[in-house]
Amino acid sequence: MKKSRILISLISILTFSFPVYALTWEEILEALETESFEFPANARNKQVTCWKEVYWEEYIEGNSDYRGYVNSYTDKYEITCPY
């Protein structure tokens, strides 16, 4: 009788001490949806354009009358995709 009482108390302590996180059917079905992926099903018809953004600065030197300043530029170039 004493052993069964100890066993029951140990099981109840272990059961209530650990939090339980369960998946819902909604989470499972959401993970399986094809609309959640932005990758097309047929990869041969994939159209991808890659861009590279280039940033540079140009320092305009000043003199005794005017102080110097910095011009900053940004250009976007279409490049071949690396994949």
C-alpha positions in Angstrom: 0.0 0.0 0.0 2.8 2.4 0.9 4.7 1.7 -2.4 1.6 2.4 -4.5 1.0 5.6 -2.6 4.6 6.7 -3.3 4.3 5.7 -7.0 1.0 7.7 -7.4 2.5 10.8 -5.8 5.7 10.6 -8.0 3.5 10.3 -11.1 1.4 13.2 -10.1 4.4 15.4 -9.3 6.1 14.6 -12.6 2.8 15.1 -14.6 2.1 18.6 -13.2 5.7 19.9 -13.1 6.4 19.8 -16.8 4.5 22.1 -19.2 2.9 20.4 -22.2 2.7 22.0 -25.6 0.5 20.4 -28.1 0.2 21.0 -31.8 -3.2 21.8 -33.1 -4.6 20.6 -36.4 -4.7 24.1 -37.7 -0.9 24.4 -37.2 -0.2 21.1 -38.9 -2.4 21.9 -41.9 -1.0 25.4 -42.2 2.5 24.0 -42.4 1.4 21.7 -45.3 -0.2 24.4 -47.4 1.5 25.0 -50.7 0.4 28.7 -50.7 2.7 29.4 -47.7 5.7 28.9 -50.0 6.6 31.6 -52.5 8.6 29.1 -54.6 6.8 28.0 -57.7 5.9 24.3 -58.0 7.5 24.1 -61.5 11.1 25.4 -61.0 11.9 25.3 -64.7 9.5 28.2 -65.4 11.0 30.3 -62.6 11.6 34.0 -63.5 14.1 35.6 -61.1 15.7 39.0 -61.4 18.6 39.8 -59.2 19.7 43.3 -58.3 22.9 44.7 -56.8 22.8 48.0 -55.0 26.0 50.0 -55.1 26.7 52.8 -52.7 29.6 55.2 -52.9 30.7 58.6 -51.5 32.6 61.4 -53.1 34.4 64.0 -51.0 34.5 67.5 -52.4 37.5 69.2 -51.0 37.1 72.6 -49.4 39.4 75.6 -49.4 39.9 78.6 -47.1 36.6 80.1 -48.0 34.3 77.0 -48.2 34.4 73.9 -46.1 34.4 70.5 -47.8 31.4 68.2 -48.1 30.5 64.6 -49.0 28.1 63.6 -51.8 26.6 60.1 -51.5 25.2 58.1 -54.4 23.3 54.9 -54.7 22.7 52.9 -58.0 20.9 49.7 -58.6 22.2 47.3 -61.3 20.6 44.2 -62.7 23.0 41.3 -62.5 23.0 37.6 -63.3 21.7 35.6 -60.4 24.3 33.5 -58.6 22.0 30.4 -58.5 
